[in-house]
Amino acid sequence: MMKGNIKKRTIIISGLLILVTFVLTVAVLFYGFGVRNAIISRTVNWLHFPVAIISGNVFVTAGELADNLSSVKKFYENQDFSDVGYRVDFTTADGQNRLKIKEKDLLNKLIENNIVEKLAISRNIIISKAMVSQNVSRKISQLSDNGEYVSKTMMNLYGWTLDDFEEKIVQPDMYREELEKNMRENDMDFIKAKNKITQAQSELKNGTDFVDVVKKYSEGDSSRNGGDLGWFTFDQMMPEIATTAFIVKKGERSDIVESSIGFHIVQVDDKKIEDGISKVRISQIIVRKKNFSDWLLEQEKNMRVIIPIKEYRWNKENATVDFVNTDMQDFEKNLYTNSAGDISIIF
């Protein structure tokens, strides 16, 4: 009986040693030599090997990255781009390099999504699966009564179920939206900018001359010449400013307008039509704000990100994933420099 137990233990221990040896061998080949054959890929995906580690406790796994890359491949391979004279073929050497760029970009996005979620949770923002499903159901009902059609479209385009779509796209977007709201409510630089433009507006309402308020509050080039910016057509201005300027009457000024770069109060000094084109002459008070993208970049730079796989490295200065291989760096740079009409980098 005892001999039988010893034999069983020996078999179990031997099996475990073989398994551990196999896993260690796979790890060395995957991380140390960048081997990506079918057996290695299936193993690292199944065992959830990390391809990025964020702050020591948040992981992007090889399986996540492979799954997302598979969806991208499916999207391109199921589309007919012949009408624009383009064919996507990931089997060629050029196509493999393009796919590698897709993988790098996906890894970058997965890292960002995890950082956003981590920052959100640290601020007590929780987006549950139920909240995500409700959001998706509401939008589907607004756009179409046919939820089955939406599900089939997702499956045909990306190989996703509706649950996949909610997890990969909707939940990260919801975390991002809620984190941005939180930043706007709590970031001191943003609050100071909002308070400053509000004070400027208050002084204008109390009768202080526009030029004097410009000198006191406005930032950048618009602080010169009483805030006068000159003549503009609609297309020459930021959309938020253009819409406001063409609505406000001559001699009047707008309420506070928020753009991507800051808060504005726009004064319409004159209007005219020249060669059939409407133009406005405007002056403004602008207080620059920290936008969410800049704020998030600062947070990403402060995160400790480790990329253990051979092909990529984390660029802390830019908070991006970069290629290690210089040939791939050159290929990527050349591709984006000469990208006009190139379908493979549009999506």
C-alpha positions in Angstrom: 0.0 0.0 0.0 2.8 2.4 1.0 4.7 1.5 -2.1 1.6 2.3 -4.2 1.3 5.7 -2.5 5.0 6.5 -3.1 4.6 5.6 -6.7 1.6 7.9 -7.1 3.4 10.7 -5.4 6.4 10.1 -7.6 4.2 10.2 -10.7 2.5 13.4 -9.6 5.8 15.1 -8.7 7.3 14.1 -12.0 4.3 15.4 -13.8 4.5 18.7 -12.0 8.2 19.0 -12.7 7.6 18.3 -16.4 4.8 20.9 -16.4 6.9 23.5 -14.6 9.8 22.8 -17.0 7.5 23.2 -20.0 6.1 26.5 -18.6 9.6 27.9 -17.9 10.7 26.8 -21.4 7.8 28.6 -22.9 8.4 31.7 -20.8 12.1 31.8 -21.9 11.2 31.3 -25.6 8.3 33.9 -25.4 10.0 36.6 -23.4 13.7 36.0 -24.1 13.6 35.1 -27.8 10.3 36.5 -29.0 9.1 33.1 -30.3 5.5 33.3 -31.4 4.8 29.9 -33.0 1.4 28.2 -32.6 2.3 26.1 -29.6 3.9 29.0 -27.7 1.1 31.4 -28.6 -1.6 29.0 -27.4 0.2 28.3 -24.2 0.9 31.9 -23.2 -2.7 32.9 -24.1 -4.1 30.0 -22.0 -1.8 30.7 -19.0 -2.5 34.5 -19.2 1.2 35.5 -19.6 1.4 39.2 -19.1 2.6 41.4 -22.0 2.4 44.6 -19.9 2.5 45.2 -16.2 1.1 48.5 -14.8 2.1 49.6 -11.3 2.9 46.0 -10.4 -0.7 44.9 -10.0 -2.5 45.5 -13.3 -1.8 43.2 -16.2 -2.5 43.1 -20.0 -2.3 39.5 -21.0 -1.0 37.9 -24.1 -4.5 36.4 -24.7 -6.1 39.9 -24.5 -3.7 41.2 -27.1 -4.0 38.2 -29.4 -7.8 38.4 -29.2 -8.0 42.0 -30.1 -5.5 41.6 -32.9 -7.6 38.7 -34.3 -10.6 41.0 -34.4 -8.6 43.7 -36.3 -7.5 41.1 -38.8 -11.0 39.8 -39.2 -12.3 43.4 -39.8 -9.8 44.1 -42.6 -10.0 40.6 -44.2 -13.9 40.8 -44.4 -13.9 44.2 -46.1 -13.8 44.9 -49.8 -11.6 47.9 -50.4 -11.4 47.3 -54.2 -13.4 50.4 -54.9 -10.6 52.6 -53.5 -7.9 50.5 -55.2 -6.6 48.8 -52.1 -6.2 45.2 -50.9 -5.3 44.2 -47.4 -3.0 41.2 -47.3 -1.4 40.4 -43.9 0.4 37.3 -45.3 3.1 39.2 -47.1 6.2 40.6 -45.4 4.8 44.1 -45.8 1.5 43.0 -44.4 3.1 41.3 -41.5 4.9 44.6 -40.6 1.6 46.5 -40.9 0.0 43.9 -38.6 2.8 44.4 -36.1 2.1 48.1 -36.0 -1.6 47.2 -35.3 -0.4 45.0 -32.5 1.7 47.7 -31.0 -1.1 50.2 -31.2 -3.5 47.8 -29.6 -1.1 47.1 -26.7 -0.8 50.9 -26.2 -4.6 51.2 -26.1 -5.0 48.3 -23.7 -2.4 49.8 -21.4 -4.2 53.2 -21.6 -7.6 51.5 -20.9 -6.2 49.8 -17.8 -4.6 53.0 -16.5 -7.9 54.9 -17.0 -9.8 52.2 -15.1 -7.2 52.1 -12.3 -7.3 55.9 -12.0 -11.1 55.8 -12.0 -11.4 53.1 -9.3 -8.9 55.0 -7.1 -11.5 57.9 -7.3 -14.4 55.5 -6.4 -15.7 55.4 -9.9 -17.1 51.9 -10.6 -18.7 51.0 -14.0 -20.5 47.7 -13.5 -21.5 45.3 -16.2 -25.1 46.1 -15.6 -24.4 49.8 -16.2 -22.6 49.0 -19.4 -25.4 46.7 -20.6 -28.1 49.4 -19.9 -26.1 51.9 -21.8 -25.7 49.7 -24.8 -29.4 48.6 -24.7 -30.5 52.3 -24.6 -28.3 53.2 -27.6 -29.4 50.2 -29.6 -33.1 51.2 -29.0 -32.3 54.8 -30.1 -30.6 53.7 -33.3 -32.4 50.5 -34.2 -35.2 48.3 -32.9 -33.3 45.3 -34.2 -30.8 44.2 -31.5 -30.2 40.9 -33.3 -29.0 42.8 -36.4 -26.5 44.7 -34.3 -25.2 41.5 -32.7 -24.9 39.8 -36.2 -23.0 42.9 -37.5 -20.6 42.8 -34.6 -19.9 39.1 -35.1 -19.5 39.5 -38.9 -17.1 42.5 -38.6 -15.0 41.6 -35.6 -16.1 38.2 -34.4 -17.5 39.8 -31.3 -20.6 39.0 -29.3 -22.5 41.9 -27.8 -20.8 41.1 -24.4 -17.4 41.3 -26.1 -18.3 44.7 -27.5 -19.5 45.9 -24.1 -16.3 44.7 -22.4 -13.8 45.9 -25.1 -15.3 49.1 -26.2 -18.2 50.5 -24.2 -16.9 49.9 -20.6 -13.4 51.5 -21.3 -15.2 54.5 -22.9 -17.6 54.9 -20.0 -14.6 54.8 -17.5 -12.9 57.4 -19.6 -16.0 59.7 -19.7 -16.5 59.4 -15.9 -12.9 60.0 -15.2 -12.9 63.1 -17.3 -16.0 64.4 -15.4 -14.1 63.7 -12.2 -11.0 65.6 -13.4 -13.1 68.6 -14.4 -14.7 68.7 -11.0 -11.6 68.1 -8.9 -8.4 69.1 -10.8 -7.2 72.4 -9.3 -5.7 73.8 -12.5 -9.0 73.2 -14.3 -11.0 74.7 -11.5 -8.7 77.8 -11.4 -9.1 78.3 -15.1 -12.9 78.1 -14.8 -12.9 80.5 -11.9 -10.7 83.0 -13.7 -12.9 83.2 -16.8 -16.0 83.4 -14.5 -14.4 86.4 -12.7 -13.7 88.0 -16.1 -17.3 87.6 -17.1 -18.5 89.0 -13.8 -16.4 92.2 -14.3 -17.8 92.6 -17.8 -21.3 92.3 -16.5 -20.5 95.0 -13.9 -19.5 97.4 -16.6 -15.7 97.1 -16.8 -14.4 97.9 -20.2 -13.6 94.9 -22.4 -10.1 96.0 -23.1 -9.3 96.4 -19.4 -10.7 92.9 -18.7 -8.5 91.5 -21.5 -5.4 93.0 -20.0 -6.3 91.6 -16.6 -7.4 88.1 -17.4 -6.6 87.0 -21.0 -3.7 84.8 -21.8 -1.5 84.3 -24.8 -1.4 86.5 -27.9 -5.0 87.6 -27.5 -4.0 89.7 -24.4 -2.4 92.1 -26.9 -4.3 94.8 -28.9 -7.3 94.6 -26.6 -8.0 91.0 -27.5 -8.5 91.9 -31.2 -7.9 88.8 -33.4 -9.0 90.3 -36.8 -11.2 89.0 -39.5 -12.2 85.3 -40.0 -14.4 83.1 -42.1 -16.3 80.3 -40.4 -13.9 77.6 -41.5 -10.9 79.6 -40.1 -12.0 79.3 -36.5 -12.4 76.4 -34.0 -15.9 75.0 -34.4 -17.0 76.2 -30.9 -15.8 79.7 -31.6 -17.1 79.9 -35.1 -20.6 78.8 -34.2 -20.7 81.4 -31.4 -19.2 84.2 -33.4 -21.7 83.9 -36.3 -24.7 83.8 -33.9 -23.7 86.7 -31.7 -24.8 90.1 -33.1 -22.4 92.8 -34.0 -21.3 94.8 -31.0 -22.3 92.1 -28.5 -20.3 89.4 -26.8 -20.9 85.7 -25.9 -21.3 83.9 -22.7 -18.4 81.7 -21.7 -17.5 79.2 -24.5 -15.4 76.2 -23.8 -13.1 74.8 -26.5 -10.5 72.2 -26.6 -7.8 74.7 -25.5 -9.6 76.8 -22.9 -12.4 79.1 -21.9 -13.4 82.1 -24.1 -15.5 85.2 -24.1 -16.0 86.3 -27.7 -16.8 89.9 -28.7 -18.1 90.4 -32.2 -16.7 93.7 -33.4 -17.9 93.7 -37.0 -19.5 91.6 -39.7 -19.3 91.7 -43.5 -19.8 89.7 -46.6 -16.8 89.8 -49.0 -16.9 88.0 -52.3 -20.0 86.2 -51.2 -18.3 84.9 -48.0 -19.4 85.9 -44.5 -16.7 87.2 -42.2 -16.6 88.3 -38.7 -14.1 90.5 -36.8 -13.7 89.3 -33.2 -11.9 90.0 -30.0 -11.6 87.5 -27.2 -10.7 86.9 -23.6 -9.1 83.4 -23.3 -8.1 81.5 -20.2 -6.3 78.3 -21.2 -7.3 75.1 -19.5 -5.7 71.7 -18.9 -7.6 69.3 -21.2 -8.3 65.7 -20.3 -5.8 64.3 -22.7 -2.9 66.4 -21.3 -4.0 65.5 -17.7 -4.2 61.8 -18.6 -0.7 61.9 -20.2 0.7 63.3 -17.0 -0.9 60.4 -15.1 0.4 57.9 -17.5 4.0 59.3 -17.3 3.8 58.8 -13.5 2.7 55.1 -13.8 5.3 52.4 -13.7 4.8 50.3 -16.8 6.8 47.2 -17.7 6.6 45.5 -21.1 8.4 42.2 -20.7 8.1 41.0 -24.3 11.1 41.4 -26.6 9.5 43.4 -29.5 8.4 46.5 -27.5 9.4 48.9 -24.8 7.6 51.5 -22.8 8.6 55.1 -23.7 8.1 56.9 -20.3 8.6 60.3 -21.7 5.8 60.0 -24.2 3.8 57.3 -22.3 3.7 55.2 -25.4 4.7 51.7 -26.6 7.6 51.8 -29.0 9.3 49.2 -31.2 12.7 48.0 -30.1 13.7 47.0 -33.6 15.0 50.1 -35.6 13.8 48.6 -38.9 10.3 48.5 -37.6 10.7 52.0 -36.3 11.7 53.2 -39.8 8.9 51.2 -41.4 6.3 52.7 -39.1 7.6 56.3 -39.6 7.7 55.8 -43.4 4.2 54.3 -43.4 2.7 57.2 -41.5 4.6 59.8 -43.5 3.2 58.4 -46.8 -0.2 57.3 -45.5 -2.5 59.3 -47.8 -5.3 56.9 -48.8 -3.8 53.9 -47.0 -6.7 51.9 -45.6 -4.5 49.8 -43.3 -3.8 52.7 -41.0 -7.1 54.5 -41.1 -9.0 52.1 -38.8 
